[in-house]
Structure formats: structure tokens, C-alpha cells
């Protein structure tokens, strides 16, 4: 009889050992599943970080390109309009030469060579500034344009349509299409 209790004991030990093994195996499987879940979570977090970094890099590259483009535009404008102040200082000189020609005594033969010299000087002056894209606005007979002309007075006229430039008191000028000074004009109005 002593053999049977020993066999039962041995069987029970085997059952207990087997249960312990199954518990260990179950806990190992749970442990592996937990580890796997943690790794998947880390992987998803890493993927999210990579996507955010990609977006950040793309935005930074776009910002750099915008800055580069703005800088190029600023340099282009600086080149185009660097002469603006200088040209504005020269305009009164051109005006004075034109006034001298306009009010000179053209009947006096003694002044003819002087008048011719002033005319040549004025023409060469206008040609010189034209080389640097300073253009004259002389709107005589044209429609009034408030972007380019400054109306000094209005005069009734039946000969021309309303808002037509009757007289130019002072010519205007542009530099590369930008207005330096508007033309001062007299504009017609309906009688």
C-alpha cells in the first residue's frame, strides 16, 4: 500500500508541475503579448513623430524658399528704384531748362545761339535720364488719369470732351513704371 500513496503523490506532483508549467507558459505568453503591445505602441509613437518631423521639415523648406524669394524681390526693387531720390533731385533742373526755353525771347537774334544751347542741353538731359528708365508724362490732349496726373484747375470747354487735359503746367515723370511726380494739369469740364 505504500506504493500507491507514493504513486498518487508522484502523480500529484506531476500534475502540480504541469500546472506550474502551464501557468509559467501562460504568464510568458501574457508577458510576450504585453511586450508586443508595448512595442507596437512605441512603433506608432515613432511613426507619429516621423510624420510630425516631415511636416516640420516641409514647412521649414517652404519658409526658406519664401524668404529667398522675398529677398530676391527686395534686391530687384532696390536695383530698379535706387535712382529714385537722385532722379527726383534732377527733375527741377529739367523743369528750369524747359521754362528757360519757353520764356526766352525767340525774336532776339542775339539770344538764338544761347537758346539753341539750352534746347540741346535740355534734350541731352532728358535723353540721359531716359537711359535709366525715367520717362516723361506729357498728357496734353489725353484723358485725365488721377493715377498719373494732378488736376490744378478745371475749365469749361465745348471743344473737347469733359475730363480731357487742356494744358500741362508741369510734366510728370515715372521711374521703371513707378510714379516719381504727377503731371500738373488743367482739365476740361462740361460748359
C-alpha positions in Angstrom: 0.0 0.0 0.0 2.8 2.2 0.5 3.5 2.2 -3.2 0.1 3.5 -4.2 0.2 6.6 -2.0 3.6 7.2 -3.4 2.3 6.9 -6.9 -0.6 9.2 -6.1 1.9 11.6 -4.5 4.1 11.3 -7.6 1.1 11.9 -9.9 0.0 14.9 -7.9 3.5 16.3 -8.1 3.4 15.8 -11.8 0.0 17.5 -12.1 1.3 20.3 -9.9 4.4 20.6 -12.0 2.4 20.6 -15.2 0.0 23.3 -13.8 3.0 25.4 -12.8 4.4 24.9 -16.3 1.1 25.9 -17.9 0.9 28.9 -15.5 4.5 29.9 -16.4 3.7 29.4 -20.1 0.5 31.4 -19.8 2.3 34.2 -17.9 5.1 34.1 -20.5 2.5 34.4 -23.3 0.9 37.3 -21.4 4.3 38.8 -20.9 5.2 38.5 -24.6 1.8 39.9 -25.6 2.3 42.8 -23.3 5.8 43.4 -24.6 4.4 43.1 -28.2 1.7 45.6 -27.4 4.2 48.0 -25.9 6.4 47.7 -28.9 3.5 48.4 -31.3 2.6 51.4 -29.2 6.3 52.6 -29.4 6.3 52.0 -33.1 3.1 54.0 -33.6 4.5 56.9 -31.5 7.7 56.8 -33.5 5.7 56.9 -36.8 3.7 59.8 -35.5 7.0 61.6 -34.5 8.4 60.9 -38.0 5.3 62.4 -39.7 5.4 65.5 -37.5 9.1 65.9 -38.3 8.4 65.5 -42.0 5.7 68.2 -41.8 8.1 70.4 -39.9 10.9 70.0 -42.4 8.5 70.7 -45.3 7.3 73.9 -43.6 10.8 75.0 -42.9 11.8 74.4 -46.5 8.8 76.4 -47.7 9.7 79.2 -45.3 13.3 79.3 -46.5 12.0 79.4 -50.1 9.7 82.3 -49.3 12.5 84.2 -47.6 14.7 83.6 -50.6 12.1 84.8 -53.0 11.3 87.9 -50.9 15.0 88.8 -50.7 15.3 88.4 -54.4 12.3 90.7 -54.9 13.8 93.3 -52.5 17.1 93.2 -54.3 15.3 93.6 -57.7 13.3 96.6 -56.3 16.5 98.1 -54.8 18.2 97.9 -58.2 15.1 99.3 -60.1 14.4 102.2 -57.7 17.9 103.1 -56.3 17.9 106.2 -58.5 14.5 107.4 -57.3 15.9 110.1 -54.9 18.6 111.2 -57.4 16.1 111.4 -60.2 13.7 113.5 -58.1 16.6 116.0 -57.5 17.2 116.2 -61.3 13.5 117.0 -62.2 13.6 120.6 -61.2 16.7 121.1 -63.3 14.8 119.8 -66.4 11.8 122.0 -65.5 14.0 125.1 -65.3 15.7 124.4 -68.6 12.2 123.9 -70.2 11.0 127.2 -68.6 14.0 129.0 -69.9 13.2 127.8 -73.4 9.5 128.6 -73.1 10.0 132.1 -71.9 13.1 133.1 -73.9 12.8 136.0 -76.3 12.8 134.0 -79.6 12.7 137.2 -81.7 16.1 138.4 -80.4 18.7 137.1 -82.8 21.5 137.7 -80.3 19.9 135.1 -78.0 19.4 132.5 -80.7 22.7 130.6 -80.0 22.1 130.7 -76.3 18.6 129.4 -76.8 19.8 126.7 -79.1 22.4 125.7 -76.4 19.7 125.5 -73.7 17.5 123.4 -76.0 20.4 121.0 -76.7 21.2 120.8 -73.0 17.6 120.1 -72.1 17.3 117.4 -74.8 20.5 115.7 -73.7 19.4 115.9 -70.1 16.1 114.2 -70.9 17.9 111.6 -73.0 20.4 110.9 -70.2 17.7 110.2 -67.6 15.7 108.2 -70.2 18.6 105.7 -70.3 17.9 105.0 -66.7 14.1 104.4 -67.3 13.0 107.8 -66.2 10.1 108.6 -68.6 8.3 111.9 -69.2 4.5 112.2 -68.7 3.2 114.9 -71.0 -0.6 114.2 -71.2 -1.6 117.2 -73.4 -4.9 116.3 -75.1 -5.3 112.9 -73.3 -8.0 111.8 -70.9 -7.3 112.8 -67.2 -5.8 109.9 -65.2 -5.7 110.6 -61.4 -3.0 108.0 -61.0 -0.6 109.9 -63.2 -2.0 113.5 -63.3 -2.7 116.1 -60.7 -5.6 118.5 -61.6 -4.6 122.0 -60.7 -7.8 123.6 -62.2 -10.8 122.9 -64.3 -12.0 124.9 -67.2 -15.3 124.7 -69.1 -14.7 123.7 -72.7 -17.1 122.9 -75.6 -14.2 122.0 -77.9 -13.1 118.8 -76.1 -14.8 116.1 -74.0 -15.0 116.5 -70.3 -12.0 115.3 -68.2 -9.6 116.0 -71.1 -6.2 117.6 -70.3 -6.3 121.1 -71.8 -2.9 122.3 -70.6 0.2 120.8 -68.9 1.6 123.2 -66.3 4.4 120.8 -65.2 5.3 117.5 -66.8 5.3 114.3 -64.7 7.8 111.5 -64.6 8.0 107.8 -63.9 10.9 105.6 -63.0 10.5 102.0 -64.2 6.8 102.4 -64.2 6.6 103.9 -60.7 5.3 107.5 -60.5 8.0 109.9 -59.4 6.0 113.1 -59.9 2.5 113.5 -61.3 1.9 115.9 -64.2 0.2 119.1 -63.1 -2.6 119.7 -65.5 -5.7 121.8 -66.3 -8.7 119.6 -67.0 -11.8 120.4 -69.1 -15.3 120.2 -67.8 -18.7 120.4 -69.5 -19.8 124.0 -70.1 
